[in-house]
Amino acid sequence: SAAEVVEHGVTGLAVPPDAGALAAALVELLLDVDRRSVMGRAAADRAVERFGSARLVTGHAVLYRRLLES
């Protein structure tokens, strides 16, 4: 889910399903290059940490081990 990736103000901006709120968030990010860069890096790091291939391989290995043990 989006909540697994987007932490408001850290890895992105979570806004309600409202065009005005979305537009305001976009303008906020367009005007603040540094904040946008910091959040972009944090989001990329979180995506690799939670959904990267290393995590996937480890998760599958744990699953296979459990299945073999049962």
N, C-alpha and C positions, 0 to 999 in steps of 0.2 A: 504494500500500500504506500501511498505518498507519505504518510506519517512516518514510515520507516526510514525515509530518505530526507525529507524536509523537516528540519528543526527550525522553527521560526526565528529569524534573525541570526542563525548560525550557518545553516546550509541553504538558506533560501528564505523566501517570504511566503507564508501561508495566508491566503486571503479567502474571505467567504465567497460563495458563488454569486458575485455581483460585479457587473462590468465596471462600475465606478471604483470599487475597491481594487480591482485588477489594474485598471488604468493608473491609479494613484501609486500602487506598488511598482509598476513599470517605470513611471516617471521618477520615483524615488531612486531606483537602481540606475537609471540612465544618468542621473545627475551626480552619482557618487561612485566614481570609478574604483576607488580603493575598497569600499565596502563590497562592491560587486566582485572584485577579484578575490578578496578574502573568502567570501561565501562560496564562490566557484571552486576554489581550492579545497575548502572544507567539504563541499558536496562531492567532489571527485574522490577525495580520500575516503569518505564514508561509503561511497558506492563500491570502491575496491575492497574495503574492509568487510563489508556485509555481503557483497554479491560477486566478488572477484573469483577467478578460477581457483585460487588456492583454497578459499573457503568452500567452494563447491566440491573440490576433490576431497578435502578433509571431511566434509559432511557425508559424502558418499562412502568413504572408507569406514566411518563410524557406523553408518547404517548397515553396510555389508557385514562388518564384524558382529554386530548385534544379531543379524539374521543367521549368521553361521553358528553363533553360540546357542541359539534357541532350537 
